[in-house]
Amino acid sequence: MRRLPHTRQFQLKILRWFAKHRRDLPWRRTRDPYRILVSEVMLQQTQVERVVTKYQEWLRRFPTVERLAQAPQRQVILAWSGLGYNRRALHLQRAARMVMKEYGGRFPRTKEELMRLPGVGVATAGSLLAFAFGKDVTSLDVNIKRVLHRYFVGSEFPDWKKNDRWLEDLGNMAVPEGKGHDWNQAMMDFGSLVCTARRPLCAICPLQKNCRAYPKILIDVKGKRKGWDRVEPGPSSQPEIPNRIFRGRVIEALRQAPRHSLAIRKLAPMVKKDFNEDDARWFDGIIGGLEKDGFITITKKQDTQIVRLL
């Protein structure tokens, strides 16, 4: 890929902005790849403010990759309470176990090997390479991807004009030499605080002059990006609620239950207050999916089905 126009100005303005506005976050005070992986997985679907507290609690309980790998899965699920998207907890522990088993407790240092770890994609691998190992590569998380696309390509509405592979190449090219660590933090902060998804602060943006999305983006964000309102199919009485919400309620109910187990007949109305026999087939699908994904076990005691956290 050829160097695009205004790349140097882009780098200078981002770094100047970051020097004044950088956020002091606990995972930015370490180069430990395990701690960085924990923060990256937590941040995938959760707001920074909530992650700060949970991140510190997690490290007190599982301070090393070895401790996480050895922990009973139930303890990991219990510790994840409040973060949502519980599958991330399983991925994190499975990644820890893989690091211990296949790499002797030392994280691999190539993108290809890192992406073999459960739950690690392009963005997380890039973060590990940049933040733990000082590589000049892009993380390409959602904030970085959005800033790159808007500045160099244009508005991402109604669809992105460039795919992730192209943006990853662009992102790698845009990293100032020797500054991969700070650069990715700067881009993440800029996308989180200025070049936001729905309310970009174009009026105070230092990139405005050469940004290919401005001013069109101010009109576009008033519409709705394709897929923002899409939900997974729920029960017929509440089809607007994604199934992942009900899955989360099942896990949370089991977290709070004595011995972390409940009979299905007690669990169902805790998950859906107006549960009735018409919802039975749908709820069986919810429970079956959680069992298949390795969160729970289902056993039968006399005529009662018992659901238990693994």
N, C-alpha and C positions, 0 to 999 in steps of 0.2 A: 504493500500500500504506500502510495506517495504521501509525503507530508502535506497536510491540508493547510489552506490559508489561515492566518491568524492563530496558529498553534502556539507560538511563543507568547503572544499577548494573553492568550487563554491561560497558559501556565502561570505567568507572572501575576495576573489578576486574582486567580484562585489562591495562590500562595500568600499574597498580600492580605486578602480577605481572611484567610485562615489564621494568620498571625494575630489578628485582632479578635477573632470570634471562636477560636477552637474550644471545644468542650473538654472538660477534664473528667474522663470516665475511667473507672477502675481497670478495665481490661486494656487500657492504653498505657498502663504502667508496667507491662510485662512483655517479655519476648517468649514466654513459655507456650509452645504450640498447643498443649492441652488446654490451658486457660483461654487461649484465643479461640480454640474450637468451641469451647463451652459458650463463650459470649456470642460467637457467630450463629450457632444453632438457636440460642435463646432469642436473638434479635430477628430471626427470619420472619416471625409472625407476631412479635410482641413489642409494645412501645418501650423506648429506652428507659423511661422513668421506672417502669415496673421491673425491667431486667436488672437494674442496678442493685436492688435489694435481693432479688432471687439469685443473682450471680454470686453474691457474697455468701449467702446462706448455702448455696450448692457447694462452694469450695471449702466451707467449713466441714461439710459432711463428706465430700469426696475430693480431697485436696490434690490428688494425683491421678494420672491415667490408670495406674495400677489399682488404686482403691476403687475407682469406678468400675473397672473391669471385674473385680472380685465381688462387688456388692450383689446381694440378691435383687432380682429384677423388681420385686415388689417395693423395696426401699427406693429404687430409682423412680418408679411411678409416683410413689407418695411424695417424694421430694420435688417432683415437677408440678405439684398443685399450684394453681394460680397462673400458670403460663399458657395453658391451652395447647391445642394441637399436640396431643400426648404422644403421637407417633414419633415426634422429634426426640423424646426421651429414650425410646427404644433404639433409635438410630444412633444416638450419642453413645449409649452403652455398647452397642454392637461395634461401633467404630473403635472404642477403647479396647475391647476384647481383641479386635483384629490387630491393633497396634501392638498389643502385648504378645499375641500368638505368632504373628508373621514378621514383626519388626523388632522383637525383643524389647518393647517399651519405648523405642525411639521413633518419632514420627518420620515418615518418608519425606523427601525434599524435592520431589518432582510432581508436576501437575497430574500426570497420568497415574502415578501411584496414589496420590492423595484422593483422586476421584474414584478410586476403588473402595474407599472407606464408605460405609453406609451413611446416607444423608449428606454426603459431600458432593456438591456440584461445582460448576465453574466459579461462581462467586466465592464460595467458602474456600475452595482450593487457592484462589488468588489471594484471599485475605491471609491465609496461613503462609503463603510464600512471601508476601509483602511484610506482614507484621511480625512473624516469627523468624523468618530467615533473611529478611532484608532484600528481597528480589525486586527488581524494577518491572513489576507486572501489575496489571489492573485487577482489582477485585471484581468489578462489573456487577456489583449488587444493583438493586432496582434504582437506587438514587443516582449512582454513577452512570448507569445506562441512560437514564432520562436526561441528565445534564449533557452528556456527549451528543445524544441524538438531537436535542433542541439546539445546541450551539452550532454543531457542524452540519446537520442535515435539515432540521426544521421541526415543525410540530409533529407529535406522535399521534395526533387525532386525524381521522377516526381510526387509523391503523399505523403501526410503525413502518417506516419506509425502508429500514435496514434491519437485517436479522442479527441475532446475537453474535454469530461468528464474525461478521463484519465489524460490529461494535467492539468486540473483544480485541480485534486487530487494531482498531482505532485507539482504544483505551490503552493498549500496551505502547503504542507509538507516542501517545500523549504524556506518558510518565516522564518527568524530568530525570535525567541521569543521576543516579545515586540517591534519589528521593522517594523511592517506592513506598516506604513506610508512611512518611508524613503526607505524601500526595494522596494516597487512598483515603486517609482520614479526612483530609481537606475536602475531597470530592464528596465523601459521604455526608459530612456536615453541611456542605453547600446545598446538596440535594434535599437534605432534611429540613433546612432552615430557610432557604431562599428559593431555589428552583423546585418548589414542591409540586406534587402531582395535581392538586386541585386548585391551589391558591398561590401561584408563583408571584413572588414579590418583584415584579419587573421594574417597578418605579425606583427601587434602590439597588437593583442588580448591577454590579460592576461590568458584567459581560454584555449588557444590553446593546451596545453600539454594533457589535459584530455578530450578534446572535441571530441565526437564521430562522428561529421560531418567532421572534418578536416582530411586530405586535400581534400577529395572528393568534398566538397562544392564549392571549387574554380573552379572545372570543371563544376559542375552542374549549377551554376548560369549563365554560358555562354549560356545555353539552355534557353528554355522558359517553365515556369510553365504552366500546363494545365489551361486554362481559362484566362490567361493574355490578350489574343487577342480577347476574346469573346465580342461581342457587341450586344445590343438589335437591333431588326429589325427597320430600318429607311425607308424613302421613296425610291422608286425604283431608283431614280436618285442619291441618296446619301446613299446607304445601309450601308456604313461603319460608319456612324455617329449614335451613340446611341440615342434612342428616349428621354432619360432623358436630353440630350443637348437641344433638341427642346422644351421640357417642361420648362426648365430653361429660354429659350429665351422668351417664352410666358409670364412668370412671370415678367421677367425684363422689357419687353416692357410695360406691364401694370403698373409696378412701376413708369415708366417715363412718362406715359400718363396723360393728364389732367383728373382729377377726377378718375384716375386709371381705365379707361374703354376705349374700342376701338371696332369699328365695325369689325366683322370677316374679311370682305374684305380688311380692312386696316391692320389688325393684321397679316394675313397669309404671305404677302410678307415681313414683317418686321422680321418674324421668319425664313423664307426660301426665299432668294432673287429671286430664279428662280421658285417660286411657279407658278403652272399652274393647269388647271382643272383636270389633271390626279392625282394631289396630294390631291384633295378635300376630298376623303374618308379617306385617311391617316390622314389629319389634323383634321377632325371631331373626329377621335379616340383620338388624342392628347388632344383636347379641352374637349371631353367627360370624359377622364380619370382624368383631372384636376378638373372638376366639381364633379365627383364622390368622389375624395379625399378631397374635401372641400376647395379648393383654390379659386375657381371662381364661379360666377353665369353666366348663359347664358339666356338672355331675348330677346324677339322679339319686335322691334319697327317698325311698318308697315311691310315692307318686308326685314328689316335688322336685323341680329342677333348681339346683343351687348354682349361683354364679359367684366366682371367687377371683380376686386379683391374683395373677401369677406371682 
